[in-house]
Structures are given as structure tokens and as C-alpha cells.
Amino acid sequence: MLSISQRGAAMPASPIRKLVPYAEAAKQRGTRVYHLNIGQPDIETPPQVLDAVRHSDFKVLEYSHSAGNESYRRKLVQYYHSVGVEVNHQQIIVTTGGSEAILFGFMACLDAGDEVIIPEPFYANYNGFAVAAGVTVVPVTAQIDTGFALPPIAEFEKLITPRTRAIVICNPNNPTGYLYSRAELESLKELVVRHGLYLFSDEAYREFSYTGELLSVLHLQGADEHLVVMDTISKRYSACGARLGALVTKNQAVLDAAMKFAQARLSPPSFAQIAGEAAIDLPADYFEGTKAEYQRRRDLVVRRLNEMPGVYCPNPGGAFYAMARLPIDDSDAFCQWLLEHFSYQGATVMLAPATGFYGTPGLGKQEVRLAYVLNLEALDAAMDCLAEALKVYPGRR
Amino acid sequence: MLSISQRGAAMPASPIRKLVPYAEAAKQRGTRVYHLNIGQPDIETPPQVLDAVRHSDFKVLEYSHSAGNESYRRKLVQYYHSVGVEVNHQQIIVTTGGSEAILFGFMACLDAGDEVIIPEPFYANYNGFAVAAGVTVVPVTAQIDTGFALPPIAEFEKLITPRTRAIVICNPNNPTGYLYSRAELESLKELVVRHGLYLFSDEAYREFSYTGELLSVLHLQGADEHLVVMDTISKRYSACGARLGALVTKNQAVLDAAMKFAQARLSPPSFAQIAGEAAIDLPADYFEGTKAEYQRRRDLVVRRLNEMPGVYCPNPGGAFYAMARLPIDDSDAFCQWLLEHFSYQGATVMLAPATGFYGTPGLGKQEVRLAYVLNLEALDAAMDCLAEALKVYPGRR
């Protein structure tokens, strides 16, 4: 009889969503809420990017090529060249956000019942795409005490079964901000080659690398067939609402299979491709400004966190997230309490409990993720709130 | 070892795509190609819709709500009210094109191994979404001699198994242009209620109804839990490149499940929602102009086709497609021959072989689909080409 699908039931709800009603109630009480819970930057989208859309003069808003406009793909070739990645326009499928690149990668490479190994904590929506594709996520735990470095390769090896098909990384990492080193990427490459696996690399935050070189898995040599990059302009140009990403690989069979999924949904959004094409022509120093701003924010947040008694926050090398260990009983309860029962100078802070980023039940109860997507003044005030909150939280340990 | 997924291999390629290289070669030889093969209208997108985007003045291109901007959903409530459908904004999930509405509907309601019954010929991409969801499409054949009317309910009943979960219709129909009557929709409603099935209704062409009343399955009474509408602005406002659609249902469990898939992909495109919102404010007579234009085109194409010896084309009641039976051996071979070996007064015509729209192997070999998306003059010239081609085609029967 009439019921939703098992996968619809198994599909995880957003781990942050359950806190939204508490945030809304806090605002209705007149409390200011500092949103450090989501990766929506306050950085302005470059005017040149928005103006390209605003000054467009076509008459019919047509479908584009299913792989994206060839003119945009050729521009992307230039962009990848500028970051040291040599691909041609036929090795790029333009997608509706990085989300669709993840979905196409999973659909093209993985079958129901297959397993993917993902270092945890990881971007919670990988769970969603895994459920959509019928794939099992097998977590391998990264430790806050090593700054969330890549777990030892031996830990990956232990988890490989005949159903393992891929390893998924996000670099620089959401939610930890960890920037994988070239040595770590090389060790992953050797692992996937040795075991005949795919290495999916979500590089949404590629430009936001503060402590090391900007690295893509496509810089790795001798493993082209194994490497699939999921990319997006959302964070790079503060253009999350464009919904424009790309799947990039030199594996022709994967391109051919992904292309069939791309054809089924007809085309990626046309307005966004105009914006994306203009973005490639931004001045070469565009990222320096945004990177410097994010680095100042990171420095502030990490310093303030580590000054709080009992708090530990490793210094993230990239992206715009920090994971902190707090002296609390339960991060879900704490984040809800912050919204429901706490305010300091008329304000409180919304954080993401880390439990939503772990696949292993029970992990993340002392950790929260902070997205430093607000200006320095707001971040400083948010840190004041958190410091005061930790003094009075009933579940403090 | 490294290989693509079975579902990637099973995924059907676009049935028209294999003809594209022949069309490109024809153009390189200097032959004009009349494209009646795809549903990309030449009708201009209403300037008010494009101007809303061009005159927007936000600074940050942000994610929207995962269900779409509330302001847009409230506008859509007005739109649905204007076509006699009463829903509230929480019964609408804004999607990235009608394509994503189909995907979310399938994912939320169907599991791998489940079956959906679809009257054939049907929109070929349903196959793609079915493969993505692991679902089996069971075709029930509509006959050209009845104008592709709904097959008798008894034919559906014969195909229902314990794994049958849904019936999918497209109304008005792509590829046949058939407009289901109220009586046909009522009989489908009784069927899905009796067997505990979903009725998915793709209503992309809702406004393009020439011979009868504009009907949505949401006009049906007493079956709210069973009815899921997949909608899009692509054809309605000639805005295919926006990639903006909607899943509409009064079934709360389906909404809740679909919403989790919507959250995983974060949000639908933001530019498109600005366009979509402006479209609701178009003058009430906007559709009269486009409908009258399409009706003139339909009348021309159907008359010209039926004047050709051995050709039969039922008069479609809606959408902008016609299916014609031609005196030919094989529609795939014929459509390729038109591009590869034929021209008349420097031009030829690109058609869609009907084989791609049937699930039953062997059907559609004498049929082609024509999209009347060009102006009257071009359509007339295209019909001249087709008439001449049928006189000389070596595979004529």
C-alpha cells in the first residue's frame, strides 16, 4: 500500500535543521543570533560576476549543452591550468552545484551495496548522496589531537572489503578545515591504485589554503583513471546560489557514464554559466583579498577558542571551518541550549554539533564546527558569547 | 577492479544524441537543418521575466531555502490557484527543473526493484531517472489509431504486480501531444486508489491545451495522498535554461521524504527563482498569445503531414509535439538518412525516431515525433522537405 520508499525513510535529515526552530524562536525573543553554523559566506559575490548576468542580452533562455556550454568549459580549462591542472574541455561536465557532481560521480561509479570509505568527521550530505545511490559509507576516524590529519593508511586497509569501490576526501576539509599534504595525497593515490579504487576528491575550498600549497588530486601522477574531482564555484566566488559545479576526470568511461546522467536532467542552469564564465576573467589577485580576509577570521576564531578554559581548536590549514573540542557533555544539547536558554549582551551563537559529521555513533559529542563566515567584529562578539556560555552551561564538564 | 557501475552501464543514452553528428555534418556541408527533434521553443522568454534577473540588486548570491524561496513558493500558490489547484506553500518543493522533481518523486516513493507503469510512447528520460533510482519501467502501449488515448484500465490492471508502486503520466503528453480527458484521469485515480499506488503526473505542458479544459491531476477529488505533480517553468514561459521546477503534493510523508533529498543538494538555483517569481506576475492573457501561436503551428504541421501519401498524424490536443506514422521501414534509419543523404532546396529536417519513446522493443519503427517549435514559415519549409524525402527514401514501403 501507499508508503514512502525505504530510502526515503533512511535518508538523513540535515543535522543542523533540527536547531532552526530554536534559532527562529531566539530571534523572535529579540536575541541576535550569530550564524556560525553554515557555510554561507558574507563575502560579496564579485560584481563582475553578477554584472555578466545583469548585462546579458539574449532573448530565449535556452537549454545549454548537457555537459555545460562549450564556451564555459573552455574557460574552465584556463582556470584549471591556472591552478596547475591540465585537462581539456571534454574532461569536464558542468553540474548543478558541487552536489550534482557528487551525485553523478556516485551514480556513475558505484552500485547499490557498494562501499565508500570516508575519513570522519565528513560533510554530512555525503550520507544523503550515498543513500540516494544505495551506497554504504564506511567511516575511518580522524583525530582532533592530530588536527584531523589523514588517518594512517593501515586504518583504511583494514576497512577495505570486496565491496569497497572508492575513497572520498574533501580537501581542504569541510568540516575540519584540515589541508591534506602532498605526502598524504600520494599515500592515498598508492592505496587506490593498489586496490583498484576510485579516489573522489571534493575540492570546493581549493583556493582557501592558508598554510601550504594549493593542491588538487589531479596534480598526482600516474593515477588518472582513479581520480574524480567534484568541484563548485559556490565558495570560490561566494556564489552558492548559482548552483554551478563540475565533475572533472580523465577517466573516459566515467565521463561517458556521468554524461548519460547529465543528459537525463537536460542541462545545468544557464544564468549561472554566464556568471561562472565571467568569474574566470576576474583579476589574478582576486583570491588574495578573500583569502587574507578568511585567514584573519581564522586567526581570530582559533585564538579566541584556545583562550577559553578547557577548549581545544587545532589550527585549520584551509577552507573556512574550525572544529573545536569543548568542555561539554553533549554538543547537540549544548547547541540547542545556546539558542533556547542563553544570551549575552542580547546575542547568542548558532554552531553545528559535530555529531552530524561523524558516521560512527557516539563520536563528536564534545565537538562543534564553526564556520567563520562573518566579519571580524561579529566573530569577536560571537566568541564573547561562547566564552560566557561555557562558564554557565549546566552540562559543563 | 576499476569499472563504472552497472547502473552507469545500464543508463540509456539520449535516443536523439546519436543523430547529432549527422546533423553537424549536414550543416558543415551547407545544408540547413530544421530542428523538429527537440522541445526547445523559439518563443521568446517574456522580457519581464529576464528583466527581473537583470534588474536584481543583491550583493551576495546566496543559497536559497532548500524548498525554494518562501516568496517564490507563495507566488506559486497564486499561480496554482489561477489554474484551479488549491495548495499551500508548504506543499511545494521548488526543484532544479522538472527533471529534479521527477528524481525526487522517484527517490522518495520508490525503492530499487519497484515497478512503475507508464503509457508508451513516453518521455525517454523517465528511463534515465528509473535507472538512477533502480526502478523498472513497465510500459502499457497506447495506439496511434486512437490518437494515443489512455490504454484501457484493464491493460494497466494486467501489469500490476506486488512490486508495482506507481503510474506515471505526462499530460498533455510528450511525445504524443495527447491531452487526457477528465474521464481518463478519473479512471486512473480510481485505479491508483484501488491498488494503493502513486499517480505521478508530469504537467510540464499544462498551459498548452488546445481542445479541452486545462486539467491537473490535482483537480481530482478524494485521492490527495496518491497524487504527485512534477512541474516546470521550462515550456510554460519558454525558460528551459532556468532549470526551475516544482514537486507538488498534499501527501505530507512524501513531502517530508522529498525534502531530505532537497536538503542534501542544498537549494535550487537563485537566479532562476527571481525569474520564476516575476513570471507569476505576467498579464493574465500571456498564455493566449503563445497558445494561439502553437495552435497555428500544430494545425499547419498536422494538415501537411496528413496530406502526404501514406502518412497518418492524429491531431494532438496539447503540448507542442505530434507523432506521425510514416510509410518507412525504420524510423532510426530514416531520420539518419534525412541528415546524411537528403536535402531539398538546400535544407533537410531533423526528427526524433519514435523507437526511443517506446519501452517495448520493436515498437515505433514507423513513427517519428515532431516538435513544432519553429515559426510557421520554417515549419512549412520543413514539411516540404519531409514530403519530398518520403518520395525518394529508399526504405519507403
Interface residues (C-beta under 8 A of the other chain):
Chain A: M1 L2 S3 I4 S5 Q6 R7 G8 A9 M11 P12 A13 S14 R17 Q40 P41 D42 I43 E44 T45 V49 L50 V53 R54 H55 S56 F58 K59 V60 L61 E62 Y63 S64 S66 T96 G97 S99 E100 L103 M107 A108 C109 L110 D111 A112 D114 N125 G128 F129 A132 G134 G196 L197 Y198 E225 H226 S238 A239 C240 G241 A242 R243 N251 A253 V254 D256 A257 A258 K260 F261 Q263 A264 R265 L266 S267 P268 P269 S270 F271 A272 A275
Chain B: M1 L2 S3 I4 S5 Q6 R7 G8 A9 M11 P12 A13 S14 R17 Q40 P41 D42 I43 E44 T45 V49 L50 V53 R54 H55 S56 F58 K59 V60 L61 E62 Y63 S64 S66 T96 G97 S99 E100 L103 M107 A108 C109 L110 D111 A112 D114 N125 G128 F129 A132 G134 G196 L197 Y198 E225 H226 S238 A239 C240 G241 A242 R243 N251 A253 V254 D256 A257 A258 K260 F261 Q263 A264 R265 L266 S267 P268 P269 S270 F271 A272 A275
